[in-house]
Amino acid sequence: SSDLADIAAVVALGYARLGEVLVKRLAEKRAVTITRDGATLVVVAPYAESFGAHLREGAPGRRWDRDAKAWRVPATEKRGLWAALRATFPGSPLFVDGTLATVIAA
């Protein structure tokens, strides 16, 4: 993503603290978060109708949790979840259990 490249350039110029702030702001806007709840992965992501469609194709047993505003995906369906994330949110930061894990590649 060009946003992340721009932030990397800011950090390379010696503005690490500013880079952290920019990543946090970008993350708040576009981040996908995954937390484990027993044998279930709880996925919070920006709204995208296509994400639900991709999950239906590749992650049997997933369900929308209206109260948590999150998708609940069986941990055994990680491969289908990852495919749905890559198809829907390329370039978005992915936080797993509160830690930045990666930027989702296309």
C-alpha positions in Angstrom: 0.0 0.0 0.0 1.3 3.5 -0.8 0.2 4.6 2.7 2.5 2.2 4.4 5.3 3.1 2.0 4.8 6.8 2.9 4.9 6.0 6.6 8.1 3.9 6.0 9.7 6.9 4.3 8.8 9.1 7.3 10.4 6.6 9.6 13.5 6.4 7.4 13.8 10.2 7.7 14.2 9.7 11.5 10.7 10.4 12.6 10.0 7.1 14.3 7.5 8.5 16.8 5.5 10.2 14.0 5.6 6.9 12.1 4.1 5.1 15.1 1.3 7.7 15.3 0.6 7.4 11.6 0.5 3.6 11.6 -1.9 3.7 14.6 -4.3 6.1 12.7 -4.1 4.0 9.6 -4.8 0.9 11.6 -7.8 2.4 13.3 -9.3 3.1 9.9 -8.4 0.0 8.0 -7.2 -2.6 10.5 -8.4 -6.2 10.7 -8.2 -7.7 14.2 -8.3 -11.4 15.1 -8.5 -12.7 18.6 -8.9 -16.3 19.7 -12.0 -17.3 21.8 -11.5 -21.0 22.5 -11.8 -22.9 19.2 -13.1 -19.8 17.4 -11.3 -16.9 15.8 -13.1 -13.5 16.3 -12.6 -11.3 13.3 -13.3 -7.5 13.4 -12.9 -5.8 10.0 -14.1 -2.8 8.2 -17.4 -3.3 6.5 -17.1 -5.0 3.1 -20.0 -7.0 1.7 -17.5 -9.1 -0.4 -15.8 -10.3 2.8 -18.9 -12.1 3.9 -19.2 -13.6 0.4 -15.6 -14.8 0.5 -16.1 -16.3 4.0 -19.2 -18.2 2.8 -17.2 -19.7 0.0 -14.1 -20.7 2.1 -14.9 -20.9 5.8 -17.8 -23.3 6.6 -19.2 -22.8 10.1 -18.5 -19.0 10.2 -21.2 -16.8 11.6 -21.9 -13.1 12.1 -22.0 -12.1 15.8 -24.3 -9.1 15.8 -23.6 -8.2 19.4 -19.8 -8.2 19.0 -20.0 -6.8 15.4 -17.6 -9.5 14.4 -17.3 -12.7 12.4 -16.8 -15.9 14.4 -14.8 -18.4 12.3 -13.8 -21.9 13.5 -10.1 -22.0 14.0 -10.0 -25.0 11.7 -11.0 -22.7 8.9 -7.9 -20.5 9.0 -7.0 -21.1 5.4 -10.4 -20.0 4.1 -10.3 -17.0 6.5 -6.9 -16.0 5.2 -8.1 -16.3 1.5 -11.1 -14.1 2.3 -8.8 -11.5 4.1 -6.4 -11.4 1.1 -9.2 -11.0 -1.4 -11.0 -8.3 0.5 -8.4 -6.3 2.5 -5.1 -6.3 0.7 -2.7 -3.7 2.2 -4.6 -3.5 5.6 -2.7 -4.1 8.8 -3.6 -7.3 10.6 -3.5 -7.4 14.4 -3.6 -10.8 16.1 -4.2 -10.8 19.8 -3.5 -7.1 20.0 -0.1 -7.2 18.2 0.6 -6.1 14.6 1.2 -9.4 12.9 1.5 -8.4 9.2 0.1 -6.3 6.4 -2.3 -8.4 4.4 -0.8 -9.1 1.0 -2.9 -9.5 -2.2 
